[in-house]
């Protein structure tokens, strides 16, 4: 899991590259600024998210609420 202090532009770009390659995301380069791009989740990405286990933080919060 990435935190603001551990995520670098390079590491985030590598993850996005992988998700684009696997067709979970699409990426569109900005015509005005080549340093910028828009990313969007694909239908395949939405299906995968629907099947994913809840994030550990969600489970922790739910557990604490149950106390």
C-alpha positions in Angstrom: 0.0 0.0 0.0 1.3 3.4 -0.8 1.3 6.4 1.5 2.0 9.9 0.5 5.5 9.6 1.8 6.3 6.3 0.0 4.8 6.9 -3.4 7.0 8.4 -6.0 6.0 9.7 -9.4 8.0 6.8 -10.9 6.4 4.1 -8.8 2.9 5.5 -9.4 3.6 5.7 -13.2 4.8 2.0 -13.1 1.6 0.9 -11.5 -0.6 2.8 -13.9 1.4 1.5 -16.8 0.7 -2.1 -15.6 -3.0 -1.4 -15.1 -3.2 0.2 -18.6 -1.4 -2.9 -20.1 -3.9 -5.2 -18.4 -6.8 -3.0 -19.6 -8.0 -2.0 -16.2 -7.4 1.7 -17.0 -7.2 3.9 -20.0 -4.8 6.8 -20.3 -5.1 9.8 -22.5 -2.1 12.2 -22.9 -2.8 15.9 -22.6 -2.5 17.8 -25.9 -1.5 20.9 -24.0 1.0 19.5 -21.5 2.9 16.3 -22.2 3.6 15.9 -18.4 -0.1 15.4 -17.8 -2.5 12.5 -18.6 -6.0 11.6 -17.7 -6.7 8.1 -16.6 -10.1 6.3 -16.4 -11.2 3.0 -15.2 -12.5 0.6 -17.8 -15.4 -1.8 -17.6 -12.9 -4.6 -16.9 -11.4 -2.5 -14.1 -14.9 -1.9 -12.6 -15.6 -5.7 -12.7 -12.3 -6.4 -11.0 -13.0 -3.8 -8.3 -16.4 -5.4 -7.7 -14.7 -8.8 -7.0 -11.9 -7.4 -4.9 -11.7 -8.0 -1.1 -12.4 -4.9 1.0 -9.4 -2.8 1.9 -7.9 -3.6 5.3 -8.7 -0.2 6.6 -12.4 -0.7 5.8 -12.3 -4.0 7.7 -10.6 -2.3 10.7 -13.2 0.5 10.8 -16.1 -2.0 10.5 -14.6 -4.0 13.4 -14.2 -1.0 15.6 -17.8 0.1 14.9 -19.0 -3.3 16.0 -17.4 -2.9 19.5 
